[in-house]
Amino acid sequence: MKRKPTSPGEILFEEFLVPLGMTQKELAEYLNCDYKVINRIINEKATVSPEMAMKLGAAFNTTPTFWLNAQTAMDLFK
Protein backbone atom coordinates (compact mmCIF):
# COMPACT_ATOMS: atom_id res chain seq x y z
CA MET A 1 0.00 0.00 0.00
CA LYS A 2 1.32 3.40 -0.96
CA ARG A 3 1.64 6.20 1.54
CA LYS A 4 -0.88 8.99 1.05
CA PRO A 5 0.83 12.03 -0.46
CA THR A 6 0.88 15.28 1.46
CA SER A 7 -2.01 17.39 0.25
CA PRO A 8 -1.43 20.87 -1.13
CA GLY A 9 -3.63 22.14 1.70
CA GLU A 10 -1.44 20.54 4.34
CA ILE A 11 1.67 21.93 2.64
CA LEU A 12 0.08 25.36 2.48
CA PHE A 13 -0.88 25.30 6.14
CA GLU A 14 2.12 23.56 7.73
CA GLU A 15 4.95 24.84 5.53
CA PHE A 16 3.77 28.36 4.78
CA LEU A 17 0.97 29.74 6.96
CA VAL A 18 2.14 28.42 10.34
CA PRO A 19 5.80 29.48 9.97
CA LEU A 20 4.74 32.92 8.74
CA GLY A 21 2.12 33.35 11.45
CA MET A 22 -0.43 34.05 8.73
CA THR A 23 -4.11 33.19 9.04
CA GLN A 24 -6.27 31.76 6.30
CA LYS A 25 -8.21 35.02 6.20
CA GLU A 26 -5.03 37.07 5.82
CA LEU A 27 -3.92 34.86 2.94
CA ALA A 28 -7.32 35.14 1.27
CA GLU A 29 -7.14 38.93 1.50
CA TYR A 30 -3.58 38.93 0.14
CA LEU A 31 -4.59 36.70 -2.79
CA ASN A 32 -7.80 38.64 -3.34
CA CYS A 33 -9.96 35.54 -3.06
CA ASP A 34 -12.72 34.26 -0.81
CA TYR A 35 -11.62 32.89 2.56
CA LYS A 36 -13.75 29.80 1.91
CA VAL A 37 -11.56 28.86 -1.06
CA ILE A 38 -8.42 28.81 1.11
CA ASN A 39 -10.23 26.98 3.90
CA ARG A 40 -11.56 24.33 1.50
CA ILE A 41 -8.09 23.74 0.02
CA ILE A 42 -6.56 23.38 3.48
CA ASN A 43 -9.29 20.96 4.53
CA GLU A 44 -9.01 18.92 1.30
CA LYS A 45 -12.53 19.87 0.22
CA ALA A 46 -11.32 21.70 -2.89
CA THR A 47 -8.47 21.26 -5.32
CA VAL A 48 -5.77 23.72 -6.33
CA SER A 49 -6.69 25.14 -9.72
CA PRO A 50 -4.09 26.43 -12.18
CA GLU A 51 -5.19 29.98 -11.35
CA MET A 52 -4.77 29.38 -7.61
CA ALA A 53 -1.42 27.67 -8.23
CA MET A 54 -0.24 30.86 -9.95
CA LYS A 55 -1.41 32.99 -7.03
CA LEU A 56 0.19 30.72 -4.43
CA GLY A 57 3.40 30.57 -6.44
CA ALA A 58 3.62 34.35 -6.59
CA ALA A 59 2.72 34.76 -2.91
CA PHE A 60 5.22 32.26 -1.56
CA ASN A 61 8.01 32.48 -4.15
CA THR A 62 7.35 28.98 -5.44
CA THR A 63 6.32 27.83 -8.87
CA PRO A 64 2.76 27.10 -9.94
CA THR A 65 4.07 23.67 -10.91
CA PHE A 66 4.95 22.99 -7.26
CA TRP A 67 1.29 23.38 -6.27
CA LEU A 68 -0.07 21.57 -9.30
CA ASN A 69 2.28 18.62 -8.76
CA ALA A 70 1.10 18.32 -5.16
CA GLN A 71 -2.50 18.38 -6.37
CA THR A 72 -1.81 15.82 -9.10
CA ALA A 73 -0.21 13.47 -6.58
CA MET A 74 -3.36 13.64 -4.46
CA ASP A 75 -5.61 13.16 -7.49
CA LEU A 76 -3.68 10.09 -8.62
CA PHE A 77 -3.72 8.61 -5.12
CA LYS A 78 -7.51 8.72 -4.97
PDB file of N, CA, C and O in Angstrom:
ATOM      1  N   MET A   1       0.838  -1.183   0.000  1.00  0.00           N
ATOM      2  CA  MET A   1       0.000   0.000   0.000  1.00  0.00           C
ATOM      3  C   MET A   1       0.886   1.251   0.000  1.00  0.00           C
ATOM      4  O   MET A   1       1.836   1.363   0.774  1.00  0.00           O
ATOM      5  N   LYS A   2       0.552   2.162  -0.869  1.00  0.00           N
ATOM      6  CA  LYS A   2       1.321   3.400  -0.958  1.00  0.00           C
ATOM      7  C   LYS A   2       0.908   4.371   0.144  1.00  0.00           C
ATOM      8  O   LYS A   2      -0.240   4.405   0.589  1.00  0.00           O
ATOM      9  N   ARG A   3       1.885   5.149   0.556  1.00  0.00           N
ATOM     10  CA  ARG A   3       1.638   6.203   1.539  1.00  0.00           C
ATOM     11  C   ARG A   3       0.869   7.335   0.860  1.00  0.00           C
ATOM     12  O   ARG A   3       1.158   7.705  -0.278  1.00  0.00           O
ATOM     13  N   LYS A   4      -0.104   7.870   1.572  1.00  0.00           N
ATOM     14  CA  LYS A   4      -0.885   8.989   1.048  1.00  0.00           C
ATOM     15  C   LYS A   4       0.031  10.199   0.888  1.00  0.00           C
ATOM     16  O   LYS A   4       0.764  10.549   1.813  1.00  0.00           O
ATOM     17  N   PRO A   5      -0.005  10.839  -0.280  1.00  0.00           N
ATOM     18  CA  PRO A   5       0.830  12.034  -0.459  1.00  0.00           C
ATOM     19  C   PRO A   5       0.349  13.183   0.436  1.00  0.00           C
ATOM     20  O   PRO A   5      -0.804  13.222   0.864  1.00  0.00           O
ATOM     21  N   THR A   6       1.240  14.083   0.697  1.00  0.00           N
ATOM     22  CA  THR A   6       0.879  15.277   1.456  1.00  0.00           C
ATOM     23  C   THR A   6       0.037  16.169   0.557  1.00  0.00           C
ATOM     24  O   THR A   6       0.425  16.476  -0.571  1.00  0.00           O
ATOM     25  N   SER A   7      -1.100  16.576   1.058  1.00  0.00           N
ATOM     26  CA  SER A   7      -2.010  17.393   0.248  1.00  0.00           C
ATOM     27  C   SER A   7      -1.464  18.808   0.098  1.00  0.00           C
ATOM     28  O   SER A   7      -0.705  19.281   0.945  1.00  0.00           O
ATOM     29  N   PRO A   8      -1.853  19.481  -0.983  1.00  0.00           N
ATOM     30  CA  PRO A   8      -1.431  20.875  -1.126  1.00  0.00           C
ATOM     31  C   PRO A   8      -1.941  21.742   0.031  1.00  0.00           C
ATOM     32  O   PRO A   8      -1.287  22.707   0.426  1.00  0.00           O
ATOM     33  N   GLY A   9      -3.100  21.392   0.560  1.00  0.00           N
ATOM     34  CA  GLY A   9      -3.630  22.140   1.698  1.00  0.00           C
ATOM     35  C   GLY A   9      -2.779  21.992   2.939  1.00  0.00           C
ATOM     36  O   GLY A   9      -2.550  22.959   3.665  1.00  0.00           O
ATOM     37  N   GLU A  10      -2.310  20.773   3.182  1.00  0.00           N
ATOM     38  CA  GLU A  10      -1.440  20.539   4.339  1.00  0.00           C
ATOM     39  C   GLU A  10      -0.107  21.255   4.147  1.00  0.00           C
ATOM     40  O   GLU A  10       0.428  21.844   5.086  1.00  0.00           O
ATOM     41  N   ILE A  11       0.423  21.204   2.941  1.00  0.00           N
ATOM     42  CA  ILE A  11       1.666  21.926   2.638  1.00  0.00           C
ATOM     43  C   ILE A  11       1.463  23.419   2.872  1.00  0.00           C
ATOM     44  O   ILE A  11       2.276  24.075   3.523  1.00  0.00           O
ATOM     45  N   LEU A  12       0.375  23.941   2.335  1.00  0.00           N
ATOM     46  CA  LEU A  12       0.079  25.364   2.482  1.00  0.00           C
ATOM     47  C   LEU A  12       0.012  25.756   3.957  1.00  0.00           C
ATOM     48  O   LEU A  12       0.599  26.756   4.372  1.00  0.00           O
ATOM     49  N   PHE A  13      -0.700  24.969   4.728  1.00  0.00           N
ATOM     50  CA  PHE A  13      -0.878  25.301   6.139  1.00  0.00           C
ATOM     51  C   PHE A  13       0.403  25.105   6.939  1.00  0.00           C
ATOM     52  O   PHE A  13       0.862  26.026   7.613  1.00  0.00           O
ATOM     53  N   GLU A  14       0.980  23.909   6.868  1.00  0.00           N
ATOM     54  CA  GLU A  14       2.119  23.557   7.730  1.00  0.00           C
ATOM     55  C   GLU A  14       3.442  24.202   7.312  1.00  0.00           C
ATOM     56  O   GLU A  14       4.254  24.560   8.164  1.00  0.00           O
ATOM     57  N   GLU A  15       3.655  24.348   6.020  1.00  0.00           N
ATOM     58  CA  GLU A  15       4.948  24.837   5.530  1.00  0.00           C
ATOM     59  C   GLU A  15       4.974  26.338   5.239  1.00  0.00           C
ATOM     60  O   GLU A  15       6.043  26.934   5.116  1.00  0.00           O
ATOM     61  N   PHE A  16       3.797  26.938   5.131  1.00  0.00           N
ATOM     62  CA  PHE A  16       3.766  28.356   4.782  1.00  0.00           C
ATOM     63  C   PHE A  16       3.007  29.196   5.809  1.00  0.00           C
ATOM     64  O   PHE A  16       3.575  30.131   6.372  1.00  0.00           O
ATOM     65  N   LEU A  17       1.748  28.885   6.061  1.00  0.00           N
ATOM     66  CA  LEU A  17       0.972  29.739   6.964  1.00  0.00           C
ATOM     67  C   LEU A  17       1.490  29.708   8.397  1.00  0.00           C
ATOM     68  O   LEU A  17       1.709  30.759   8.999  1.00  0.00           O
ATOM     69  N   VAL A  18       1.688  28.522   8.943  1.00  0.00           N
ATOM     70  CA  VAL A  18       2.139  28.422  10.345  1.00  0.00           C
ATOM     71  C   VAL A  18       3.485  29.121  10.549  1.00  0.00           C
ATOM     72  O   VAL A  18       3.599  29.953  11.450  1.00  0.00           O
ATOM     73  N   PRO A  19       4.513  28.811   9.743  1.00  0.00           N
ATOM     74  CA  PRO A  19       5.805  29.485   9.967  1.00  0.00           C
ATOM     75  C   PRO A  19       5.740  31.008   9.818  1.00  0.00           C
ATOM     76  O   PRO A  19       6.480  31.737  10.479  1.00  0.00           O
ATOM     77  N   LEU A  20       4.852  31.477   8.946  1.00  0.00           N
ATOM     78  CA  LEU A  20       4.735  32.921   8.735  1.00  0.00           C
ATOM     79  C   LEU A  20       3.787  33.588   9.731  1.00  0.00           C
ATOM     80  O   LEU A  20       3.689  34.814   9.775  1.00  0.00           O
ATOM     81  N   GLY A  21       3.093  32.781  10.524  1.00  0.00           N
ATOM     82  CA  GLY A  21       2.121  33.348  11.455  1.00  0.00           C
ATOM     83  C   GLY A  21       0.959  33.999  10.733  1.00  0.00           C
ATOM     84  O   GLY A  21       0.376  34.963  11.228  1.00  0.00           O
ATOM     85  N   MET A  22       0.623  33.478   9.570  1.00  0.00           N
ATOM     86  CA  MET A  22      -0.429  34.047   8.730  1.00  0.00           C
ATOM     87  C   MET A  22      -1.707  33.223   8.875  1.00  0.00           C
ATOM     88  O   MET A  22      -1.658  31.994   8.908  1.00  0.00           O
ATOM     89  N   THR A  23      -2.830  33.894   8.960  1.00  0.00           N
ATOM     90  CA  THR A  23      -4.109  33.192   9.038  1.00  0.00           C
ATOM     91  C   THR A  23      -4.647  32.927   7.633  1.00  0.00           C
ATOM     92  O   THR A  23      -4.191  33.511   6.650  1.00  0.00           O
ATOM     93  N   GLN A  24      -5.615  32.042   7.573  1.00  0.00           N
ATOM     94  CA  GLN A  24      -6.268  31.760   6.297  1.00  0.00           C
ATOM     95  C   GLN A  24      -6.936  33.020   5.750  1.00  0.00           C
ATOM     96  O   GLN A  24      -6.892  33.283   4.548  1.00  0.00           O
ATOM     97  N   LYS A  25      -7.546  33.786   6.626  1.00  0.00           N
ATOM     98  CA  LYS A  25      -8.214  35.023   6.197  1.00  0.00           C
ATOM     99  C   LYS A  25      -7.209  36.032   5.655  1.00  0.00           C
ATOM    100  O   LYS A  25      -7.474  36.702   4.656  1.00  0.00           O
ATOM    101  N   GLU A  26      -6.068  36.140   6.306  1.00  0.00           N
ATOM    102  CA  GLU A  26      -5.033  37.065   5.819  1.00  0.00           C
ATOM    103  C   GLU A  26      -4.543  36.640   4.439  1.00  0.00           C
ATOM    104  O   GLU A  26      -4.345  37.478   3.560  1.00  0.00           O
ATOM    105  N   LEU A  27      -4.349  35.334   4.251  1.00  0.00           N
ATOM    106  CA  LEU A  27      -3.916  34.856   2.940  1.00  0.00           C
ATOM    107  C   LEU A  27      -4.977  35.135   1.890  1.00  0.00           C
ATOM    108  O   LEU A  27      -4.657  35.574   0.785  1.00  0.00           O
ATOM    109  N   ALA A  28      -6.227  34.887   2.221  1.00  0.00           N
ATOM    110  CA  ALA A  28      -7.316  35.141   1.274  1.00  0.00           C
ATOM    111  C   ALA A  28      -7.339  36.610   0.858  1.00  0.00           C
ATOM    112  O   ALA A  28      -7.506  36.923  -0.320  1.00  0.00           O
ATOM    113  N   GLU A  29      -7.172  37.498   1.815  1.00  0.00           N
ATOM    114  CA  GLU A  29      -7.135  38.930   1.500  1.00  0.00           C
ATOM    115  C   GLU A  29      -5.944  39.251   0.604  1.00  0.00           C
ATOM    116  O   GLU A  29      -6.072  40.002  -0.363  1.00  0.00           O
ATOM    117  N   TYR A  30      -4.792  38.682   0.927  1.00  0.00           N
ATOM    118  CA  TYR A  30      -3.579  38.929   0.141  1.00  0.00           C
ATOM    119  C   TYR A  30      -3.745  38.438  -1.294  1.00  0.00           C
ATOM    120  O   TYR A  30      -3.295  39.091  -2.236  1.00  0.00           O
ATOM    121  N   LEU A  31      -4.398  37.274  -1.456  1.00  0.00           N
ATOM    122  CA  LEU A  31      -4.588  36.695  -2.791  1.00  0.00           C
ATOM    123  C   LEU A  31      -5.819  37.243  -3.498  1.00  0.00           C
ATOM    124  O   LEU A  31      -6.083  36.914  -4.654  1.00  0.00           O
ATOM    125  N   ASN A  32      -6.569  38.080  -2.790  1.00  0.00           N
ATOM    126  CA  ASN A  32      -7.801  38.636  -3.336  1.00  0.00           C
ATOM    127  C   ASN A  32      -8.777  37.526  -3.743  1.00  0.00           C
ATOM    128  O   ASN A  32      -9.298  37.505  -4.858  1.00  0.00           O
ATOM    129  N   CYS A  33      -9.003  36.617  -2.810  1.00  0.00           N
ATOM    130  CA  CYS A  33      -9.963  35.542  -3.057  1.00  0.00           C
ATOM    131  C   CYS A  33     -10.800  35.323  -1.800  1.00  0.00           C
ATOM    132  O   CYS A  33     -10.493  35.861  -0.736  1.00  0.00           O
ATOM    133  N   ASP A  34     -11.831  34.549  -1.930  1.00  0.00           N
ATOM    134  CA  ASP A  34     -12.724  34.258  -0.814  1.00  0.00           C
ATOM    135  C   ASP A  34     -12.017  33.370   0.209  1.00  0.00           C
ATOM    136  O   ASP A  34     -11.331  32.413  -0.154  1.00  0.00           O
ATOM    137  N   TYR A  35     -12.189  33.692   1.468  1.00  0.00           N
ATOM    138  CA  TYR A  35     -11.616  32.887   2.557  1.00  0.00           C
ATOM    139  C   TYR A  35     -12.023  31.425   2.436  1.00  0.00           C
ATOM    140  O   TYR A  35     -11.228  30.532   2.729  1.00  0.00           O
ATOM    141  N   LYS A  36     -13.249  31.177   2.008  1.00  0.00           N
ATOM    142  CA  LYS A  36     -13.753  29.804   1.906  1.00  0.00           C
ATOM    143  C   LYS A  36     -12.919  28.968   0.941  1.00  0.00           C
ATOM    144  O   LYS A  36     -12.760  27.765   1.144  1.00  0.00           O
ATOM    145  N   VAL A  37     -12.393  29.585  -0.094  1.00  0.00           N
ATOM    146  CA  VAL A  37     -11.557  28.863  -1.060  1.00  0.00           C
ATOM    147  C   VAL A  37     -10.302  28.343  -0.365  1.00  0.00           C
ATOM    148  O   VAL A  37      -9.950  27.172  -0.506  1.00  0.00           O
ATOM    149  N   ILE A  38      -9.636  29.202   0.377  1.00  0.00           N
ATOM    150  CA  ILE A  38      -8.422  28.805   1.107  1.00  0.00           C
ATOM    151  C   ILE A  38      -8.759  27.732   2.132  1.00  0.00           C
ATOM    152  O   ILE A  38      -8.054  26.729   2.238  1.00  0.00           O
ATOM    153  N   ASN A  39      -9.825  27.937   2.880  1.00  0.00           N
ATOM    154  CA  ASN A  39     -10.230  26.978   3.897  1.00  0.00           C
ATOM    155  C   ASN A  39     -10.546  25.615   3.286  1.00  0.00           C
ATOM    156  O   ASN A  39     -10.178  24.584   3.849  1.00  0.00           O
ATOM    157  N   ARG A  40     -11.215  25.603   2.154  1.00  0.00           N
ATOM    158  CA  ARG A  40     -11.562  24.334   1.499  1.00  0.00           C
ATOM    159  C   ARG A  40     -10.316  23.624   0.973  1.00  0.00           C
ATOM    160  O   ARG A  40     -10.242  22.397   1.028  1.00  0.00           O
ATOM    161  N   ILE A  41      -9.349  24.362   0.471  1.00  0.00           N
ATOM    162  CA  ILE A  41      -8.093  23.745   0.016  1.00  0.00           C
ATOM    163  C   ILE A  41      -7.365  23.132   1.212  1.00  0.00           C
ATOM    164  O   ILE A  41      -6.906  21.991   1.142  1.00  0.00           O
ATOM    165  N   ILE A  42      -7.259  23.874   2.291  1.00  0.00           N
ATOM    166  CA  ILE A  42      -6.556  23.382   3.478  1.00  0.00           C
ATOM    167  C   ILE A  42      -7.231  22.137   4.047  1.00  0.00           C
ATOM    168  O   ILE A  42      -6.557  21.230   4.535  1.00  0.00           O
ATOM    169  N   ASN A  43      -8.546  22.094   3.986  1.00  0.00           N
ATOM    170  CA  ASN A  43      -9.291  20.958   4.533  1.00  0.00           C
ATOM    171  C   ASN A  43      -9.581  19.867   3.499  1.00  0.00           C
ATOM    172  O   ASN A  43     -10.413  18.990   3.732  1.00  0.00           O
ATOM    173  N   GLU A  44      -8.900  19.925   2.371  1.00  0.00           N
ATOM    174  CA  GLU A  44      -9.010  18.923   1.303  1.00  0.00           C
ATOM    175  C   GLU A  44     -10.433  18.767   0.778  1.00  0.00           C
ATOM    176  O   GLU A  44     -10.849  17.674   0.391  1.00  0.00           O
ATOM    177  N   LYS A  45     -11.172  19.870   0.768  1.00  0.00           N
ATOM    178  CA  LYS A  45     -12.526  19.872   0.221  1.00  0.00           C
ATOM    179  C   LYS A  45     -12.552  20.485  -1.174  1.00  0.00           C
ATOM    180  O   LYS A  45     -13.559  20.402  -1.877  1.00  0.00           O
ATOM    181  N   ALA A  46     -11.441  21.101  -1.568  1.00  0.00           N
ATOM    182  CA  ALA A  46     -11.316  21.705  -2.893  1.00  0.00           C
ATOM    183  C   ALA A  46      -9.905  21.458  -3.402  1.00  0.00           C
ATOM    184  O   ALA A  46      -8.972  21.254  -2.625  1.00  0.00           O
ATOM    185  N   THR A  47      -9.770  21.482  -4.706  1.00  0.00           N
ATOM    186  CA  THR A  47      -8.466  21.262  -5.321  1.00  0.00           C
ATOM    187  C   THR A  47      -7.808  22.598  -5.662  1.00  0.00           C
ATOM    188  O   THR A  47      -8.461  23.641  -5.706  1.00  0.00           O
ATOM    189  N   VAL A  48      -6.517  22.537  -5.899  1.00  0.00           N
ATOM    190  CA  VAL A  48      -5.768  23.720  -6.326  1.00  0.00           C
ATOM    191  C   VAL A  48      -5.900  23.830  -7.842  1.00  0.00           C
ATOM    192  O   VAL A  48      -5.439  22.961  -8.581  1.00  0.00           O
ATOM    193  N   SER A  49      -6.524  24.888  -8.284  1.00  0.00           N
ATOM    194  CA  SER A  49      -6.692  25.139  -9.718  1.00  0.00           C
ATOM    195  C   SER A  49      -5.411  25.755 -10.280  1.00  0.00           C
ATOM    196  O   SER A  49      -4.575  26.239  -9.516  1.00  0.00           O
ATOM    197  N   PRO A  50      -5.247  25.744 -11.597  1.00  0.00           N
ATOM    198  CA  PRO A  50      -4.085  26.426 -12.178  1.00  0.00           C
ATOM    199  C   PRO A  50      -4.016  27.905 -11.782  1.00  0.00           C
ATOM    200  O   PRO A  50      -2.935  28.432 -11.518  1.00  0.00           O
ATOM    201  N   GLU A  51      -5.168  28.565 -11.742  1.00  0.00           N
ATOM    202  CA  GLU A  51      -5.189  29.980 -11.349  1.00  0.00           C
ATOM    203  C   GLU A  51      -4.712  30.150  -9.905  1.00  0.00           C
ATOM    204  O   GLU A  51      -3.920  31.046  -9.611  1.00  0.00           O
ATOM    205  N   MET A  52      -5.193  29.294  -9.009  1.00  0.00           N
ATOM    206  CA  MET A  52      -4.773  29.378  -7.608  1.00  0.00           C
ATOM    207  C   MET A  52      -3.300  29.013  -7.474  1.00  0.00           C
ATOM    208  O   MET A  52      -2.589  29.603  -6.660  1.00  0.00           O
ATOM    209  N   ALA A  53      -2.836  28.051  -8.260  1.00  0.00           N
ATOM    210  CA  ALA A  53      -1.418  27.673  -8.231  1.00  0.00           C
ATOM    211  C   ALA A  53      -0.548  28.871  -8.604  1.00  0.00           C
ATOM    212  O   ALA A  53       0.518  29.071  -8.022  1.00  0.00           O
ATOM    213  N   MET A  54      -0.997  29.659  -9.563  1.00  0.00           N
ATOM    214  CA  MET A  54      -0.242  30.856  -9.951  1.00  0.00           C
ATOM    215  C   MET A  54      -0.215  31.871  -8.808  1.00  0.00           C
ATOM    216  O   MET A  54       0.820  32.480  -8.535  1.00  0.00           O
ATOM    217  N   LYS A  55      -1.346  32.047  -8.149  1.00  0.00           N
ATOM    218  CA  LYS A  55      -1.412  32.995  -7.030  1.00  0.00           C
ATOM    219  C   LYS A  55      -0.533  32.536  -5.869  1.00  0.00           C
ATOM    220  O   LYS A  55       0.209  33.330  -5.291  1.00  0.00           O
ATOM    221  N   LEU A  56      -0.621  31.251  -5.535  1.00  0.00           N
ATOM    222  CA  LEU A  56       0.189  30.724  -4.432  1.00  0.00           C
ATOM    223  C   LEU A  56       1.676  30.793  -4.765  1.00  0.00           C
ATOM    224  O   LEU A  56       2.499  31.115  -3.908  1.00  0.00           O
ATOM    225  N   GLY A  57       2.012  30.490  -6.009  1.00  0.00           N
ATOM    226  CA  GLY A  57       3.405  30.570  -6.438  1.00  0.00           C
ATOM    227  C   GLY A  57       3.963  31.976  -6.283  1.00  0.00           C
ATOM    228  O   GLY A  57       5.076  32.163  -5.791  1.00  0.00           O
ATOM    229  N   ALA A  58       3.187  32.955  -6.704  1.00  0.00           N
ATOM    230  CA  ALA A  58       3.623  34.347  -6.594  1.00  0.00           C
ATOM    231  C   ALA A  58       3.709  34.781  -5.127  1.00  0.00           C
ATOM    232  O   ALA A  58       4.629  35.504  -4.744  1.00  0.00           O
ATOM    233  N   ALA A  59       2.761  34.346  -4.322  1.00  0.00           N
ATOM    234  CA  ALA A  59       2.716  34.764  -2.914  1.00  0.00           C
ATOM    235  C   ALA A  59       3.859  34.186  -2.094  1.00  0.00           C
ATOM    236  O   ALA A  59       4.387  34.848  -1.199  1.00  0.00           O
ATOM    237  N   PHE A  60       4.243  32.943  -2.402  1.00  0.00           N
ATOM    238  CA  PHE A  60       5.223  32.256  -1.561  1.00  0.00           C
ATOM    239  C   PHE A  60       6.544  31.966  -2.270  1.00  0.00           C
ATOM    240  O   PHE A  60       7.345  31.157  -1.803  1.00  0.00           O
ATOM    241  N   ASN A  61       6.761  32.632  -3.398  1.00  0.00           N
ATOM    242  CA  ASN A  61       8.013  32.477  -4.145  1.00  0.00           C
ATOM    243  C   ASN A  61       8.290  31.012  -4.490  1.00  0.00           C
ATOM    244  O   ASN A  61       9.413  30.522  -4.362  1.00  0.00           O
ATOM    245  N   THR A  62       7.239  30.337  -4.927  1.00  0.00           N
ATOM    246  CA  THR A  62       7.353  28.976  -5.436  1.00  0.00           C
ATOM    247  C   THR A  62       6.860  29.012  -6.876  1.00  0.00           C
ATOM    248  O   THR A  62       6.498  30.071  -7.389  1.00  0.00           O
ATOM    249  N   THR A  63       6.849  27.876  -7.513  1.00  0.00           N
ATOM    250  CA  THR A  63       6.321  27.835  -8.872  1.00  0.00           C
ATOM    251  C   THR A  63       4.887  27.319  -8.850  1.00  0.00           C
ATOM    252  O   THR A  63       4.512  26.577  -7.942  1.00  0.00           O
ATOM    253  N   PRO A  64       4.088  27.700  -9.833  1.00  0.00           N
ATOM    254  CA  PRO A  64       2.757  27.103  -9.941  1.00  0.00           C
ATOM    255  C   PRO A  64       2.840  25.581 -10.070  1.00  0.00           C
ATOM    256  O   PRO A  64       1.968  24.860  -9.584  1.00  0.00           O
ATOM    257  N   THR A  65       3.885  25.107 -10.724  1.00  0.00           N
ATOM    258  CA  THR A  65       4.068  23.667 -10.905  1.00  0.00           C
ATOM    259  C   THR A  65       4.201  22.950  -9.565  1.00  0.00           C
ATOM    260  O   THR A  65       3.724  21.824  -9.420  1.00  0.00           O
ATOM    261  N   PHE A  66       4.832  23.577  -8.599  1.00  0.00           N
ATOM    262  CA  PHE A  66       4.952  22.992  -7.260  1.00  0.00           C
ATOM    263  C   PHE A  66       3.571  22.635  -6.712  1.00  0.00           C
ATOM    264  O   PHE A  66       3.358  21.527  -6.219  1.00  0.00           O
ATOM    265  N   TRP A  67       2.642  23.577  -6.802  1.00  0.00           N
ATOM    266  CA  TRP A  67       1.294  23.377  -6.270  1.00  0.00           C
ATOM    267  C   TRP A  67       0.500  22.392  -7.120  1.00  0.00           C
ATOM    268  O   TRP A  67      -0.242  21.564  -6.592  1.00  0.00           O
ATOM    269  N   LEU A  68       0.658  22.483  -8.422  1.00  0.00           N
ATOM    270  CA  LEU A  68      -0.070  21.565  -9.302  1.00  0.00           C
ATOM    271  C   LEU A  68       0.442  20.136  -9.166  1.00  0.00           C
ATOM    272  O   LEU A  68      -0.343  19.191  -9.244  1.00  0.00           O
ATOM    273  N   ASN A  69       1.736  19.967  -8.965  1.00  0.00           N
ATOM    274  CA  ASN A  69       2.285  18.619  -8.755  1.00  0.00           C
ATOM    275  C   ASN A  69       1.750  18.012  -7.462  1.00  0.00           C
ATOM    276  O   ASN A  69       1.430  16.824  -7.418  1.00  0.00           O
ATOM    277  N   ALA A  70       1.654  18.813  -6.425  1.00  0.00           N
ATOM    278  CA  ALA A  70       1.100  18.317  -5.160  1.00  0.00           C
ATOM    279  C   ALA A  70      -0.359  17.913  -5.351  1.00  0.00           C
ATOM    280  O   ALA A  70      -0.803  16.897  -4.817  1.00  0.00           O
ATOM    281  N   GLN A  71      -1.095  18.706  -6.110  1.00  0.00           N
ATOM    282  CA  GLN A  71      -2.501  18.378  -6.366  1.00  0.00           C
ATOM    283  C   GLN A  71      -2.622  17.120  -7.217  1.00  0.00           C
ATOM    284  O   GLN A  71      -3.470  16.268  -6.953  1.00  0.00           O
ATOM    285  N   THR A  72      -1.783  17.004  -8.231  1.00  0.00           N
ATOM    286  CA  THR A  72      -1.814  15.824  -9.097  1.00  0.00           C
ATOM    287  C   THR A  72      -1.501  14.557  -8.310  1.00  0.00           C
ATOM    288  O   THR A  72      -2.132  13.522  -8.525  1.00  0.00           O
ATOM    289  N   ALA A  73      -0.542  14.630  -7.411  1.00  0.00           N
ATOM    290  CA  ALA A  73      -0.206  13.467  -6.583  1.00  0.00           C
ATOM    291  C   ALA A  73      -1.417  13.023  -5.766  1.00  0.00           C
ATOM    292  O   ALA A  73      -1.677  11.827  -5.634  1.00  0.00           O
ATOM    293  N   MET A  74      -2.150  13.981  -5.221  1.00  0.00           N
ATOM    294  CA  MET A  74      -3.362  13.641  -4.462  1.00  0.00           C
ATOM    295  C   MET A  74      -4.427  13.046  -5.377  1.00  0.00           C
ATOM    296  O   MET A  74      -5.075  12.060  -5.027  1.00  0.00           O
ATOM    297  N   ASP A  75      -4.604  13.644  -6.540  1.00  0.00           N
ATOM    298  CA  ASP A  75      -5.615  13.157  -7.487  1.00  0.00           C
ATOM    299  C   ASP A  75      -5.320  11.727  -7.917  1.00  0.00           C
ATOM    300  O   ASP A  75      -6.232  10.905  -8.010  1.00  0.00           O
ATOM    301  N   LEU A  76      -4.062  11.431  -8.176  1.00  0.00           N
ATOM    302  CA  LEU A  76      -3.680  10.089  -8.617  1.00  0.00           C
ATOM    303  C   LEU A  76      -3.791   9.066  -7.497  1.00  0.00           C
ATOM    304  O   LEU A  76      -4.026   7.885  -7.753  1.00  0.00           O
ATOM    305  N   PHE A  77      -3.623   9.510  -6.264  1.00  0.00           N
ATOM    306  CA  PHE A  77      -3.723   8.607  -5.119  1.00  0.00           C
ATOM    307  C   PHE A  77      -5.160   8.134  -4.916  1.00  0.00           C
ATOM    308  O   PHE A  77      -5.410   6.988  -4.540  1.00  0.00           O
ATOM    309  N   LYS A  78      -6.091   9.042  -5.172  1.00  0.00           N
ATOM    310  CA  LYS A  78      -7.512   8.722  -4.970  1.00  0.00           C
ATOM    311  C   LYS A  78      -7.944   7.796  -6.030  1.00  0.00           C
ATOM    312  O   LYS A  78      -9.106   7.391  -6.059  1.00  0.00           O
TER     313      LYS A  78
END
